[in-house]
C-alpha cells in the first residue's frame, strides 16, 4: 500500500533529536483500507516515542511492547477505494528528547521509494554520515553521504526491500 516514504530528522546542537516527521504516500491496492500501523522504537535506556498526527490521519489504538517499542494505529480520514491515493503525515515525539545515531525506516513490505533527510545543527556537524539498506535476511549495503550547504544529509533509496533503510552518523 505504501508508494513513497519521506522522513525528516532534525538533530540539535546537543545531539538530541529535536523533531522527527514522516510523510507516507499510500495507494490502495483494493477497496477498504482505512488505517496504517506504525512501529516506533528507541535505543536502550529511552522510553518509546509516541505519535502526533499532522495530516490526513488520527491516532487509534496504541500498544506498548516493553519500554522501548510502541505500535500505533493511524486511522485514515476515510476508507480508500482501489487506486485511491492519500498523503499521511505524522510526528514521532521523543519525551524526553534523545540522543540517537541513526534514522531508520522499517519496511514490512517492499516500498518503491524512501527518502530520508537528516538536518544537523550547523554548530555540530557529524564526523561521518552514510545511508544503509538492510534487507531482511540479506547483506547490509552502505554508501557514504556528504552534507549539503545547509548541513543536511539526504538519502534516496529506490525499490526498498522488506527490511530497513536509513541514515547513520558518527560524531
SVG drawing of the C-alpha trace seen along z (x, -y; Angstrom):
<svg xmlns="http://www.w3.org/2000/svg" viewBox="-14 -27 49 41">
<polyline fill="none" stroke="black" stroke-width="0.4" points="0.0,0.0 2.9,-2.4 4.2,-4.0 6.6,-6.6 8.0,-7.5 9.8,-10.7 11.4,-11.1 12.8,-14.3 15.0,-14.2 16.3,-17.4 19.4,-16.9 20.1,-19.8 23.4,-21.2 23.2,-18.8 23.0,-15.8 19.4,-15.1 16.5,-14.5 14.6,-17.8 12.0,-16.9 11.2,-13.7 8.4,-13.7 7.3,-11.2 5.2,-11.6 3.9,-8.5 2.1,-8.3 -0.4,-5.4 -2.3,-3.9 -5.0,-1.3 -4.5,2.0 -8.1,2.9 -11.2,1.2 -11.4,0.6 -8.0,-0.3 -8.7,-2.8 -5.6,-2.6 -1.8,-2.4 0.2,-0.6 3.4,-2.3 6.0,-0.8 8.2,-3.3 11.3,-2.3 14.2,-3.8 17.7,-2.9 18.4,-1.2 17.6,-3.4 15.0,-5.6 11.2,-5.4 9.2,-4.5 8.2,-7.5 4.6,-8.4 2.9,-9.8 1.2,-13.1 -0.9,-13.1 -0.3,-16.1 -2.2,-15.4 -5.0,-13.0 -4.9,-10.7 -5.7,-10.3 -4.3,-8.1 -6.3,-5.0 -5.2,-2.2 -1.7,-2.0 0.2,1.0 3.5,0.7 6.0,3.6 8.2,3.2 9.7,-0.2 11.3,-0.8 8.7,0.0 5.1,-1.1 2.7,0.0 0.4,-2.8 -2.7,-2.6 -3.2,-5.6 -6.7,-5.9 -7.1,-7.5 -9.7,-10.2 -11.8,-7.6 -11.7,-4.2 -9.8,-4.3 -11.2,-2.9 -8.9,-0.8 -6.4,-3.0 -7.1,-6.0 -4.0,-7.8 -3.6,-9.7 -0.6,-11.5 -0.3,-10.8 2.0,-12.9 2.8,-12.4 5.4,-13.4 7.3,-11.0 7.7,-12.6 10.5,-11.6 9.9,-12.7 12.4,-13.5 14.5,-14.3 17.0,-11.6 20.5,-11.2 20.5,-8.9 23.0,-7.9 20.5,-6.8 17.2,-7.5 15.8,-4.1 12.7,-3.2 11.5,0.4 9.6,1.8 7.3,4.8 6.7,5.0 8.8,3.6 8.4,-0.1 9.1,-1.8 10.9,-4.8 12.1,-6.1 13.7,-9.5 15.5,-10.2 16.7,-13.7 18.7,-14.4 19.2,-18.0 22.1,-18.7 22.6,-21.9 25.4,-23.9 27.2,-24.2 27.7,-20.4 28.4,-18.5 28.9,-14.7 32.3,-13.3 30.8,-10.7 27.4,-10.0 26.2,-7.2 23.0,-5.6 22.2,-2.0 19.9,0.7 19.4,3.8 17.2,6.3 15.5,8.8 17.9,11.8 20.3,10.2 23.6,8.3 23.6,4.7 24.7,2.2 26.1,-1.2 27.1,-4.4 28.8,-7.5 26.8,-10.7 28.0,-14.3 26.2,-17.1 24.9,-19.9 25.5,-23.6 22.6,-23.6 24.1,-20.7 21.5,-18.2 22.3,-14.6 19.8,-13.2 19.3,-9.5 17.1,-8.3 16.5,-4.5 14.6,-3.1 13.0,0.4 13.3,0.7 13.3,4.3 11.5,5.8 13.8,4.8 15.3,1.4 16.7,-1.7 18.0,-4.9 20.9,-7.2 23.5,-6.7 26.1,-9.1 29.1,-9.3 30.3,-12.3"/>
</svg>
